[in-house]
């Protein structure tokens, strides 16, 4: 009764004082106004709060006069705001019809397991085509082709031919890239007097010590043409940069399904087709195309898994997909070690791409994307098909509640500049992506400088990569997204820093630290991918992922440039600066675990420190819906009473306090 009378004095919250716009707290009270009668225990709790509050006011014998502007504002205390956000989160979960439908479909049934399994083969092939350059550009020792001497000595062995026509170094080994100038002498004269004048190779090169056919001896990328291997990296990065932008944009505009099919078609044409190139320029073009296809598939498949799966299954699916990426790298290493020709490597390893043609009929579209694009019927059809595969039935009343958003969102890449919260999230994740990309590739360049065997540098890190990704399951359960990313990035940066300052003489220790740093950074990449996908709204998820991968590639390029400069202090300086900046900015991000996915810019989480604190506060399980409503209502009524008393004359105010202290109803 006391609450009802107090509400009558203050008036409904829609009549806000001073004609000012009601703040969020006031709007929340407006929603609670109609529910206050149904809240058990609220009346008795309010009476106790009122008596305690009035007794405290009377004991002070002094009331502060409120500023008129402050009196018109709603209370903004952190605890109250946290409870309001908690109530808002509870109501949002109730009102999230899409999440309710996914629960009816089955959180992780046959349909979802099949969807996750469909990512395995493309992930293996993506890793295979991505790292194939490492094995087709193995170092070669070339010698000039001096077959001209066979015209005067056709029975000479290869060793005799080289002994007569190639100059030697001071240690007795043959010089590469140099030969004796051909002469018109007979064989006996050549043997007796020898040759003296040298020149560069005129008729190509031979590779007598090489047992495998690689791109280097196929296209003679030696003796001044070694820079062509650097061109391969540049072309690959160019495809990575353009693909991240193009496929990210296409996926948000046309859908996840057509973009994944387009990426798989790129793997078939540019991946498997690499085995048939006839010159080095064609090989560069195909590498450009396959890098676009790989990044397009990664962006679209991660978004598709994020939008179909809920809860812990979402993170587990992305971790499994990335784990098979590591399996693909190990598969490449074993195949490259056993096959004698680089063309066979692409033919045998790329053969499974033809199975991907079946994805035309078995791959689903994202229902969340369909809803945000106004395609309600298509979204219902996909959800009903998923329920049928899971042998579930979606209640008709629940399916009928699935309606189009009030306004079908038309988003563009300009929203990353215009929307403040989206701009902040993207900027922070780009800085993290840059730091991770720079540190990862700095470690890979460092281990090559140590002269470790190429198969060792691939096998050991790939074997470590698989458990590193699987460890993310435990890591995310214990520390959630935000803390896991900060922890792994800090530890990975520390390992990278140690590997750069250790002298090359401590080779074993350096390799151990590099392998451990790679293990940690792989986990960081996995958490980073999950976290970024959950932060971005559905309407711009793949475009945002493309921009983040753009920053990752920028870190790779910078690492590539600095490694060629030979200045020891530069890698150390950038490693520290980039990581410190990323860790500082990462602290400003909100937690996404156990939160609803943002669908549009209107649902986008604010990126402020207070909101972050509140998000952590409202995620606690000890605050139930009933307690939240009661506490909010009681706190708001007490603050409203204080506002009313502050506007009363001094004598009337003390009389009102006496009445309430004695337990009487307010006037």
VEXLOVO-517736 format. One record per residue (C-alpha): residue number from 0; y negated, x negated, z negated. Coordinates in steps of 0.02 Angstrom, whole numbers. Example, Ala and Ser with C-alpha at 12.3 -4.5 7.8 and 13.67 -1.06 7.14 Angstrom:
REM VEXLOVO-517736
(nuba 0,(225,-615,-390))
(nuba 1,(53,-684,-357))
//
This chain:
REM VEXLOVO-517736
(nuba 0,(0,0,0))
(nuba 1,(-120,-141,-41))
(nuba 2,(-92,-216,131))
(nuba 3,(-123,-50,217))
(nuba 4,(-286,-24,123))
(nuba 5,(-341,-203,158))
(nuba 6,(-307,-176,343))
(nuba 7,(-412,-18,335))
(nuba 8,(-558,-116,261))
(nuba 9,(-549,-257,387))
(nuba 10,(-515,-149,539))
(nuba 11,(-393,-179,680))
(nuba 12,(-393,-353,756))
(nuba 13,(-446,-288,925))
(nuba 14,(-619,-258,850))
(nuba 15,(-665,-440,832))
(nuba 16,(-820,-485,736))
(nuba 17,(-981,-540,817))
(nuba 18,(-916,-488,987))
(nuba 19,(-830,-655,1008))
(nuba 20,(-668,-680,1102))
(nuba 21,(-519,-674,984))
(nuba 22,(-428,-838,965))
(nuba 23,(-241,-858,987))
(nuba 24,(-208,-831,802))
(nuba 25,(-302,-665,806))
(nuba 26,(-207,-609,959))
(nuba 27,(-44,-647,870))
(nuba 28,(-97,-538,723))
(nuba 29,(-133,-400,846))
(nuba 30,(49,-409,898))
(nuba 31,(105,-406,717))
(nuba 32,(-6,-256,672))
(nuba 33,(116,-132,744))
(nuba 34,(266,-218,663))
(nuba 35,(202,-238,485))
(nuba 36,(284,-78,423))
(nuba 37,(455,-141,477))
(nuba 38,(446,-307,386))
(nuba 39,(550,-300,227))
(nuba 40,(477,-384,77))
(nuba 41,(305,-403,153))
(nuba 42,(218,-282,31))
(nuba 43,(280,-364,-127))
(nuba 44,(249,-536,-56))
(nuba 45,(72,-486,-10))
(nuba 46,(35,-417,-183))
(nuba 47,(88,-581,-262))
(nuba 48,(-17,-679,-139))
(nuba 49,(-167,-566,-171))
(nuba 50,(-156,-581,-361))
(nuba 51,(-139,-770,-356))
(nuba 52,(-280,-787,-232))
(nuba 53,(-399,-674,-329))
(nuba 54,(-362,-761,-493))
(nuba 55,(-402,-926,-414))
(nuba 56,(-565,-859,-345))
(nuba 57,(-617,-787,-513))
(nuba 58,(-581,-946,-607))
(nuba 59,(-697,-1041,-495))
(nuba 60,(-849,-929,-537))
(nuba 61,(-927,-992,-380))
(nuba 62,(-910,-933,-201))
(nuba 63,(-959,-1030,-50))
(nuba 64,(-1069,-941,74))
(nuba 65,(-986,-946,244))
(nuba 66,(-1081,-989,400))
(nuba 67,(-1094,-838,511))
(nuba 68,(-1011,-927,657))
(nuba 69,(-868,-992,549))
(nuba 70,(-842,-820,476))
(nuba 71,(-818,-749,649))
(nuba 72,(-680,-870,691))
(nuba 73,(-496,-843,653))
(nuba 74,(-411,-964,533))
(nuba 75,(-337,-1114,622))
(nuba 76,(-235,-1201,487))
(nuba 77,(-92,-1308,551))
(nuba 78,(42,-1217,450))
(nuba 79,(-16,-1048,510))
(nuba 80,(-27,-1108,688))
(nuba 81,(148,-1181,675))
(nuba 82,(217,-1014,616))
(nuba 83,(126,-925,755))
(nuba 84,(203,-1043,882))
(nuba 85,(372,-1018,800))
(nuba 86,(356,-830,819))
(nuba 87,(296,-852,997))
(nuba 88,(449,-959,1036))
(nuba 89,(565,-829,961))
(nuba 90,(486,-691,1062))
(nuba 91,(489,-799,1219))
(nuba 92,(675,-828,1199))
(nuba 93,(701,-641,1179))
(nuba 94,(595,-603,1331))
(nuba 95,(672,-739,1440))
(nuba 96,(775,-622,1545))
(nuba 97,(833,-762,1657))
(nuba 98,(910,-859,1512))
(nuba 99,(996,-699,1454))
(nuba 100,(1069,-674,1627))
(nuba 101,(1131,-855,1634))
(nuba 102,(1217,-824,1467))
(nuba 103,(1298,-670,1540))
(nuba 104,(1351,-770,1694))
(nuba 105,(1430,-900,1579))
(nuba 106,(1344,-1056,1515))
(nuba 107,(1473,-1177,1585))
(nuba 108,(1607,-1083,1677))
(nuba 109,(1703,-1121,1836))
(nuba 110,(1549,-1101,1943))
(nuba 111,(1446,-1226,1842))
(nuba 112,(1590,-1351,1832))
(nuba 113,(1612,-1340,2020))
(nuba 114,(1425,-1366,2044))
(nuba 115,(1431,-1525,1938))
(nuba 116,(1587,-1586,2031))
(nuba 117,(1497,-1566,2197))
(nuba 118,(1375,-1702,2145))
(nuba 119,(1511,-1833,2122))
(nuba 120,(1549,-1884,2303))
(nuba 121,(1365,-1890,2360))
(nuba 122,(1323,-1994,2205))
(nuba 123,(1461,-2118,2245))
(nuba 124,(1406,-2131,2427))
(nuba 125,(1222,-2145,2379))
(nuba 126,(1259,-2295,2268))
(nuba 127,(1371,-2369,2403))
(nuba 128,(1237,-2363,2538))
(nuba 129,(1100,-2410,2417))
(nuba 130,(1175,-2576,2361))
(nuba 131,(1270,-2625,2520))
(nuba 132,(1133,-2749,2567))
(nuba 133,(1185,-2861,2424))
(nuba 134,(1354,-2897,2506))
(nuba 135,(1309,-2899,2690))
(nuba 136,(1175,-3032,2661))
(nuba 137,(1284,-3158,2570))
(nuba 138,(1220,-3338,2582))
(nuba 139,(1287,-3436,2732))
(nuba 140,(1286,-3622,2776))
(nuba 141,(1244,-3635,2962))
(nuba 142,(1269,-3783,3079))
(nuba 143,(1203,-3802,3255))
(nuba 144,(1318,-3750,3395))
(nuba 145,(1355,-3913,3491))
(nuba 146,(1485,-3848,3610))
(nuba 147,(1402,-3949,3750))
(nuba 148,(1510,-4099,3702))
(nuba 149,(1668,-4002,3746))
(nuba 150,(1622,-4028,3929))
(nuba 151,(1661,-4214,3910))
(nuba 152,(1791,-4197,3771))
(nuba 153,(1882,-4031,3784))
(nuba 154,(2019,-4084,3662))
(nuba 155,(1901,-4123,3517))
(nuba 156,(1933,-4032,3356))
(nuba 157,(1792,-3941,3268))
(nuba 158,(1778,-4079,3137))
(nuba 159,(1769,-4215,3271))
(nuba 160,(1641,-4115,3369))
(nuba 161,(1528,-4098,3216))
(nuba 162,(1550,-4281,3170))
(nuba 163,(1486,-4337,3340))
(nuba 164,(1344,-4213,3367))
(nuba 165,(1269,-4175,3195))
(nuba 166,(1161,-4291,3088))
(nuba 167,(1205,-4320,2906))
(nuba 168,(1108,-4320,2744))
(nuba 169,(1101,-4468,2627))
(nuba 170,(1248,-4400,2528))
(nuba 171,(1355,-4391,2685))
(nuba 172,(1352,-4202,2713))
(nuba 173,(1299,-4129,2880))
(nuba 174,(1120,-4072,2901))
(nuba 175,(1097,-3888,2936))
(nuba 176,(978,-3827,3071))
(nuba 177,(973,-3999,3158))
(nuba 178,(1077,-4076,3298))
(nuba 179,(1078,-4228,3412))
(nuba 180,(997,-4201,3580))
(nuba 181,(1131,-4182,3717))
(nuba 182,(1154,-4331,3836))
(nuba 183,(1242,-4358,4003))
(nuba 184,(1362,-4489,3938))
(nuba 185,(1550,-4489,3939))
(nuba 186,(1649,-4467,3779))
(nuba 187,(1688,-4652,3755))
(nuba 188,(1504,-4699,3767))
(nuba 189,(1457,-4567,3640))
(nuba 190,(1590,-4629,3520))
(nuba 191,(1543,-4813,3547))
(nuba 192,(1353,-4804,3539))
(nuba 193,(1323,-4640,3448))
(nuba 194,(1175,-4520,3464))
(nuba 195,(1005,-4549,3387))
(nuba 196,(876,-4417,3439))
(nuba 197,(880,-4254,3339))
(nuba 198,(811,-4081,3376))
(nuba 199,(825,-3905,3310))
(nuba 200,(971,-3798,3361))
(nuba 201,(964,-3748,3544))
(nuba 202,(1123,-3646,3573))
(nuba 203,(1139,-3547,3413))
(nuba 204,(1238,-3583,3255))
(nuba 205,(1416,-3593,3194))
(nuba 206,(1484,-3554,3020))
(nuba 207,(1643,-3655,2995))
(nuba 208,(1649,-3631,2806))
(nuba 209,(1631,-3441,2812))
(nuba 210,(1785,-3330,2807))
(nuba 211,(1694,-3162,2814))
(nuba 212,(1582,-3088,2946))
(nuba 213,(1413,-3037,2877))
(nuba 214,(1245,-2985,2947))
(nuba 215,(1181,-3163,2927))
(nuba 216,(1309,-3241,3045))
(nuba 217,(1313,-3087,3156))
(nuba 218,(1126,-3092,3195))
(nuba 219,(1096,-3277,3150))
(nuba 220,(972,-3247,3009))
(nuba 221,(960,-3432,2966))
(nuba 222,(852,-3586,2995))
(nuba 223,(679,-3512,2983))
(nuba 224,(734,-3332,3008))
(nuba 225,(781,-3303,2826))
(nuba 226,(622,-3202,2799))
(nuba 227,(710,-3060,2890))
(nuba 228,(809,-3025,2731))
(nuba 229,(643,-2993,2642))
(nuba 230,(598,-2873,2782))
(nuba 231,(754,-2773,2739))
(nuba 232,(690,-2748,2561))
(nuba 233,(519,-2697,2626))
(nuba 234,(594,-2570,2746))
(nuba 235,(705,-2502,2610))
(nuba 236,(557,-2480,2493))
(nuba 237,(454,-2401,2632))
(nuba 238,(591,-2272,2656))
(nuba 239,(601,-2247,2469))
(nuba 240,(415,-2216,2456))
(nuba 241,(403,-2096,2603))
(nuba 242,(565,-2008,2558))
(nuba 243,(511,-1973,2379))
(nuba 244,(354,-1886,2442))
(nuba 245,(427,-1797,2594))
(nuba 246,(588,-1733,2515))
(nuba 247,(500,-1687,2353))
(nuba 248,(377,-1580,2451))
(nuba 249,(512,-1504,2562))
(nuba 250,(622,-1459,2415))
(nuba 251,(483,-1362,2328))
(nuba 252,(435,-1274,2489))
(nuba 253,(603,-1238,2572))
(nuba 254,(722,-1243,2424))
(nuba 255,(851,-1357,2345))
(nuba 256,(993,-1304,2459))
(nuba 257,(917,-1351,2629))
(nuba 258,(844,-1511,2559))
(nuba 259,(1012,-1570,2492))
(nuba 260,(1094,-1530,2658))
(nuba 261,(959,-1626,2750))
(nuba 262,(985,-1775,2633))
(nuba 263,(1174,-1771,2660))
(nuba 264,(1146,-1765,2848))
(nuba 265,(1040,-1921,2828))
(nuba 266,(1182,-2007,2735))
(nuba 267,(1301,-1965,2877))
(nuba 268,(1186,-2024,3017))
(nuba 269,(1098,-2172,2937))
(nuba 270,(1232,-2223,2813))
(nuba 271,(1394,-2213,2910))
(nuba 272,(1301,-2247,3073))
(nuba 273,(1246,-2419,3011))
(nuba 274,(1418,-2485,3061))
(nuba 275,(1373,-2461,3245))
(nuba 276,(1203,-2548,3256))
(nuba 277,(1190,-2678,3394))
(nuba 278,(1042,-2781,3332))
(nuba 279,(945,-2820,3176))
(nuba 280,(799,-2705,3216))
(nuba 281,(916,-2557,3227))
(nuba 282,(988,-2606,3059))
(nuba 283,(813,-2603,2984))
(nuba 284,(782,-2429,3053))
(nuba 285,(945,-2363,2983))
(nuba 286,(907,-2438,2812))
(nuba 287,(740,-2351,2816))
(nuba 288,(827,-2185,2851))
(nuba 289,(966,-2205,2722))
(nuba 290,(843,-2246,2582))
(nuba 291,(750,-2085,2620))
(nuba 292,(912,-1987,2615))
(nuba 293,(967,-2063,2449))
(nuba 294,(805,-2027,2357))
(nuba 295,(796,-1853,2434))
(nuba 296,(970,-1812,2370))
(nuba 297,(936,-1881,2195))
(nuba 298,(777,-1779,2175))
(nuba 299,(850,-1615,2240))
(nuba 300,(1020,-1627,2152))
(nuba 301,(941,-1664,1983))
(nuba 302,(825,-1515,2004))
(nuba 303,(969,-1401,2056))
(nuba 304,(1072,-1450,1903))
(nuba 305,(921,-1431,1790))
(nuba 306,(885,-1255,1852))
(nuba 307,(1065,-1191,1849))
(nuba 308,(1125,-1259,1682))
(nuba 309,(1063,-1223,1507))
(nuba 310,(1068,-1310,1339))
(nuba 311,(1168,-1470,1319))
(nuba 312,(1261,-1437,1482))
(nuba 313,(1105,-1480,1580))
(nuba 314,(1092,-1655,1510))
(nuba 315,(1280,-1683,1520))
(nuba 316,(1282,-1635,1704))
(nuba 317,(1143,-1758,1750))
(nuba 318,(1227,-1895,1646))
(nuba 319,(1392,-1866,1737))
(nuba 320,(1305,-1870,1905))
(nuba 321,(1224,-2036,1861))
(nuba 322,(1391,-2102,1795))
(nuba 323,(1470,-2075,1965))
(nuba 324,(1324,-2171,2037))
(nuba 325,(1390,-2319,1936))
(nuba 326,(1566,-2281,2000))
(nuba 327,(1500,-2294,2177))
(nuba 328,(1426,-2465,2141))
(nuba 329,(1593,-2527,2073))
(nuba 330,(1683,-2452,2222))
(nuba 331,(1567,-2549,2337))
(nuba 332,(1599,-2713,2244))
(nuba 333,(1788,-2697,2259))
(nuba 334,(1781,-2647,2441))
(nuba 335,(1661,-2786,2489))
(nuba 336,(1774,-2914,2406))
(nuba 337,(1928,-2857,2503))
(nuba 338,(1860,-2820,2678))
(nuba 339,(1824,-2966,2795))
(nuba 340,(1689,-2885,2904))
(nuba 341,(1527,-2797,2859))
(nuba 342,(1555,-2662,2991))
(nuba 343,(1723,-2620,2912))
(nuba 344,(1632,-2604,2746))
(nuba 345,(1520,-2467,2814))
(nuba 346,(1661,-2382,2909))
(nuba 347,(1786,-2375,2766))
(nuba 348,(1662,-2347,2626))
(nuba 349,(1561,-2218,2722))
(nuba 350,(1709,-2117,2785))
(nuba 351,(1700,-1985,2645))
(nuba 352,(1530,-1928,2711))
(nuba 353,(1617,-1808,2830))
(nuba 354,(1682,-1708,2683))
(nuba 355,(1500,-1669,2643))
(nuba 356,(1492,-1553,2794))
(nuba 357,(1584,-1424,2689))
(nuba 358,(1433,-1414,2573))
(nuba 359,(1353,-1296,2699))
(nuba 360,(1468,-1159,2635))
(nuba 361,(1496,-1203,2452))
(nuba 362,(1327,-1265,2387))
(nuba 363,(1219,-1132,2300))
(nuba 364,(1031,-1114,2297))
(nuba 365,(932,-1120,2136))
(nuba 366,(899,-942,2071))
(nuba 367,(748,-1002,1974))
(nuba 368,(668,-1068,2133))
(nuba 369,(710,-905,2223))
(nuba 370,(626,-804,2085))
(nuba 371,(468,-909,2088))
(nuba 372,(457,-888,2277))
(nuba 373,(472,-698,2266))
(nuba 374,(650,-688,2333))
(nuba 375,(719,-569,2202))
(nuba 376,(866,-499,2301))
(nuba 377,(928,-672,2350))
(nuba 378,(918,-728,2169))
(nuba 379,(1019,-578,2111))
(nuba 380,(1150,-610,2245))
(nuba 381,(1171,-792,2193))
(nuba 382,(1184,-743,2009))
(nuba 383,(1313,-608,2045))
(nuba 384,(1415,-731,2149))
(nuba 385,(1412,-856,2005))
(nuba 386,(1467,-720,1883))
(nuba 387,(1608,-670,2001))
(nuba 388,(1670,-851,2011))
(nuba 389,(1665,-860,1820))
(nuba 390,(1755,-691,1810))
(nuba 391,(1608,-619,1715))
(nuba 392,(1507,-460,1737))
(nuba 393,(1319,-452,1723))
(nuba 394,(1265,-288,1641))
(nuba 395,(1165,-182,1763))
(nuba 396,(1026,-150,1637))
(nuba 397,(1007,-338,1612))
(nuba 398,(1005,-370,1799))
(nuba 399,(876,-233,1826))
(nuba 400,(760,-315,1700))
(nuba 401,(752,-468,1812))
(nuba 402,(586,-442,1899))
(nuba 403,(470,-547,2004))
(nuba 404,(330,-637,1912))
(nuba 405,(168,-541,1903))
(nuba 406,(98,-661,2031))
(nuba 407,(207,-758,2151))
(nuba 408,(145,-935,2127))
(nuba 409,(77,-1030,2276))
(nuba 410,(75,-1210,2218))
(nuba 411,(30,-1369,2308))
(nuba 412,(21,-1554,2276))
(nuba 413,(-164,-1532,2234))
(nuba 414,(-111,-1449,2071))
(nuba 415,(-67,-1621,2006))
(nuba 416,(-252,-1658,2013))
(nuba 417,(-324,-1488,1968))
(nuba 418,(-210,-1436,1824))
(nuba 419,(-253,-1538,1669))
(nuba 420,(-85,-1525,1580))
(nuba 421,(16,-1560,1738))
(nuba 422,(-94,-1708,1776))
(nuba 423,(-66,-1780,1603))
(nuba 424,(122,-1759,1607))
(nuba 425,(136,-1835,1781))
(nuba 426,(23,-1981,1736))
(nuba 427,(123,-2021,1580))
(nuba 428,(291,-2010,1668))
(nuba 429,(226,-2116,1812))
(nuba 430,(175,-2252,1690))
(nuba 431,(348,-2245,1610))
(nuba 432,(431,-2248,1781))
(nuba 433,(327,-2398,1832))
(nuba 434,(376,-2493,1674))
(nuba 435,(561,-2451,1692))
(nuba 436,(563,-2498,1876))
(nuba 437,(473,-2661,1846))
(nuba 438,(585,-2714,1702))
(nuba 439,(747,-2666,1790))
(nuba 440,(710,-2766,1945))
(nuba 441,(637,-2912,1849))
(nuba 442,(806,-2929,1763))
(nuba 443,(899,-2920,1929))
(nuba 444,(788,-3055,2005))
(nuba 445,(807,-3161,1850))
(nuba 446,(997,-3162,1856))
(nuba 447,(992,-3214,2039))
(nuba 448,(881,-3360,1993))
(nuba 449,(1015,-3421,1873))
(nuba 450,(1135,-3443,2020))
(nuba 451,(1272,-3330,1950))
(nuba 452,(1411,-3278,2070))
(nuba 453,(1362,-3123,2169))
(nuba 454,(1521,-3027,2124))
(nuba 455,(1497,-3067,1940))
(nuba 456,(1317,-3006,1945))
(nuba 457,(1377,-2840,2017))
(nuba 458,(1542,-2809,1928))
(nuba 459,(1488,-2843,1748))
(nuba 460,(1324,-2743,1755))
(nuba 461,(1412,-2597,1841))
(nuba 462,(1551,-2598,1713))
(nuba 463,(1418,-2594,1578))
(nuba 464,(1319,-2460,1669))
(nuba 465,(1453,-2328,1652))
(nuba 466,(1465,-2331,1460))
(nuba 467,(1275,-2349,1452))
(nuba 468,(1252,-2183,1539))
(nuba 469,(1388,-2098,1437))
(nuba 470,(1309,-2162,1276))
(nuba 471,(1156,-2056,1321))
(nuba 472,(1255,-1902,1269))
(nuba 473,(1262,-1963,1088))
(nuba 474,(1085,-2033,1098))
(nuba 475,(1009,-1867,1153))
(nuba 476,(1103,-1770,1021))
(nuba 477,(1038,-1882,883))
(nuba 478,(860,-1923,939))
(nuba 479,(821,-1794,1074))
(nuba 480,(727,-1835,1235))
(nuba 481,(563,-1909,1178))
(nuba 482,(626,-2028,1044))
(nuba 483,(775,-2081,1150))
(nuba 484,(661,-2131,1294))
(nuba 485,(544,-2228,1179))
(nuba 486,(688,-2315,1091))
(nuba 487,(779,-2371,1249))
(nuba 488,(619,-2423,1337))
(nuba 489,(565,-2529,1188))
(nuba 490,(734,-2615,1172))
(nuba 491,(749,-2643,1359))
(nuba 492,(576,-2720,1366))
(nuba 493,(620,-2835,1222))
(nuba 494,(775,-2897,1315))
(nuba 495,(673,-2922,1473))
(nuba 496,(543,-3021,1377))
(nuba 497,(677,-3133,1298))
(nuba 498,(759,-3165,1466))
(nuba 499,(593,-3224,1539))
(nuba 500,(548,-3344,1398))
(nuba 501,(720,-3424,1380))
(nuba 502,(740,-3589,1474))
(nuba 503,(861,-3597,1620))
(nuba 504,(966,-3727,1527))
(nuba 505,(1028,-3589,1409))
(nuba 506,(1118,-3506,1553))
(nuba 507,(1254,-3416,1454))
(nuba 508,(1131,-3344,1328))
(nuba 509,(1012,-3292,1467))
(nuba 510,(1151,-3201,1561))
(nuba 511,(1207,-3115,1401))
(nuba 512,(1030,-3052,1364))
(nuba 513,(1007,-2995,1544))
(nuba 514,(1169,-2896,1541))
(nuba 515,(1122,-2817,1374))
(nuba 516,(948,-2778,1438))
(nuba 517,(1021,-2699,1594))
(nuba 518,(1135,-2592,1484))
(nuba 519,(988,-2526,1384))
(nuba 520,(875,-2498,1535))
(nuba 521,(1011,-2400,1625))
(nuba 522,(1016,-2283,1476))
(nuba 523,(826,-2274,1483))
(nuba 524,(831,-2224,1667))
(nuba 525,(955,-2084,1630))
(nuba 526,(853,-2013,1486))
(nuba 527,(695,-2033,1589))
(nuba 528,(768,-1930,1732))
(nuba 529,(824,-1788,1617))
(nuba 530,(661,-1786,1521))
(nuba 531,(552,-1785,1677))
(nuba 532,(650,-1643,1758))
(nuba 533,(630,-1536,1601))
(nuba 534,(445,-1572,1582))
(nuba 535,(395,-1517,1757))
(nuba 536,(380,-1333,1807))
(nuba 537,(502,-1260,1933))
(nuba 538,(371,-1231,2067))
(nuba 539,(327,-1417,2074))
(nuba 540,(479,-1500,1996))
(nuba 541,(539,-1601,2146))
(nuba 542,(363,-1646,2201))
(nuba 543,(331,-1714,2027))
(nuba 544,(495,-1810,2028))
(nuba 545,(444,-1883,2196))
(nuba 546,(280,-1945,2124))
(nuba 547,(371,-2021,1975))
(nuba 548,(493,-2112,2089))
(nuba 549,(343,-2170,2187))
(nuba 550,(281,-2258,2030))
(nuba 551,(456,-2327,2001))
(nuba 552,(454,-2403,2176))
(nuba 553,(281,-2475,2141))
(nuba 554,(355,-2566,1991))
(nuba 555,(493,-2634,2103))
(nuba 556,(368,-2694,2234))
(nuba 557,(261,-2780,2104))
(nuba 558,(413,-2865,2030))
(nuba 559,(462,-2922,2204))
(nuba 560,(289,-2993,2237))
(nuba 561,(274,-3083,2071))
(nuba 562,(448,-3160,2083))
(nuba 563,(397,-3245,2245))
(nuba 564,(238,-3319,2169))
(nuba 565,(327,-3438,2051))
(nuba 566,(202,-3415,1908))
(nuba 567,(304,-3401,1746))
(nuba 568,(170,-3315,1640))
(nuba 569,(140,-3169,1760))
(nuba 570,(309,-3081,1739))
(nuba 571,(298,-3097,1550))
(nuba 572,(120,-3029,1545))
(nuba 573,(157,-2878,1655))
(nuba 574,(320,-2842,1566))
(nuba 575,(228,-2825,1400))
(nuba 576,(72,-2736,1464))
(nuba 577,(163,-2604,1567))
(nuba 578,(286,-2565,1428))
(nuba 579,(155,-2555,1290))
(nuba 580,(52,-2435,1395))
(nuba 581,(206,-2330,1436))
(nuba 582,(261,-2319,1254))
(nuba 583,(86,-2273,1196))
(nuba 584,(69,-2134,1324))
(nuba 585,(246,-2073,1297))
(nuba 586,(202,-2029,1117))
(nuba 587,(86,-1894,1184))
(nuba 588,(225,-1798,1272))
(nuba 589,(304,-1641,1198))
(nuba 590,(489,-1628,1158))
(nuba 591,(590,-1526,1284))
(nuba 592,(762,-1518,1205))
(nuba 593,(813,-1340,1159))
(nuba 594,(654,-1273,1240))
(nuba 595,(639,-1157,1389))
(nuba 596,(608,-1232,1559))
(nuba 597,(430,-1207,1621))
(nuba 598,(437,-1102,1778))
(nuba 599,(256,-1100,1836))
(nuba 600,(92,-1180,1789))
(nuba 601,(52,-1031,1676))
(nuba 602,(208,-1069,1572))
(nuba 603,(173,-1255,1568))
(nuba 604,(176,-1335,1396))
(nuba 605,(8,-1400,1336))
(nuba 606,(4,-1588,1314))
(nuba 607,(-95,-1616,1155))
(nuba 608,(-47,-1702,995))
(nuba 609,(-65,-1544,891))
(nuba 610,(47,-1448,1011))
(nuba 611,(174,-1587,1001))
(nuba 612,(174,-1577,811))
(nuba 613,(191,-1390,820))
(nuba 614,(335,-1399,943))
(nuba 615,(429,-1510,820))
(nuba 616,(385,-1390,680))
(nuba 617,(444,-1233,768))
(nuba 618,(608,-1311,818))
(nuba 619,(669,-1311,638))
(nuba 620,(810,-1190,608))
(nuba 621,(759,-1148,430))
(nuba 622,(615,-1036,488))
(nuba 623,(691,-869,534))
(nuba 624,(605,-732,630))
(nuba 625,(584,-620,478))
(nuba 626,(513,-760,370))
(nuba 627,(394,-811,509))
(nuba 628,(327,-634,530))
(nuba 629,(308,-605,344))
(nuba 630,(221,-770,314))
(nuba 631,(103,-747,460))
(nuba 632,(56,-571,409))
(nuba 633,(30,-615,226))
(nuba 634,(-73,-769,264))
(nuba 635,(-182,-675,387))
(nuba 636,(-213,-533,265))
(nuba 637,(-263,-654,129))
(nuba 638,(-386,-741,244))
(nuba 639,(-455,-574,302))
(nuba 640,(-483,-525,120))
(nuba 641,(-579,-686,93))
(nuba 642,(-688,-649,244))
(nuba 643,(-726,-474,179))
(nuba 644,(-767,-536,5))
(nuba 645,(-883,-668,73))
(nuba 646,(-988,-532,156))
(nuba 647,(-1005,-427,-3))
(nuba 648,(-1151,-444,-125))
(nuba 649,(-1117,-556,-274))
(nuba 650,(-1100,-414,-401))
(nuba 651,(-990,-308,-290))
(nuba 652,(-884,-460,-252))
(nuba 653,(-847,-496,-435))
(nuba 654,(-806,-312,-466))
(nuba 655,(-684,-315,-320))
(nuba 656,(-602,-472,-389))
(nuba 657,(-582,-390,-560))
(nuba 658,(-500,-239,-481))
(nuba 659,(-375,-343,-383))
(nuba 660,(-336,-459,-529))
(nuba 661,(-291,-304,-632))
(nuba 662,(-171,-250,-493))
(nuba 663,(-277,-105,-430))
(nuba 664,(-288,-64,-245))
(nuba 665,(-443,-128,-155))
(nuba 666,(-582,-8,-113))
//
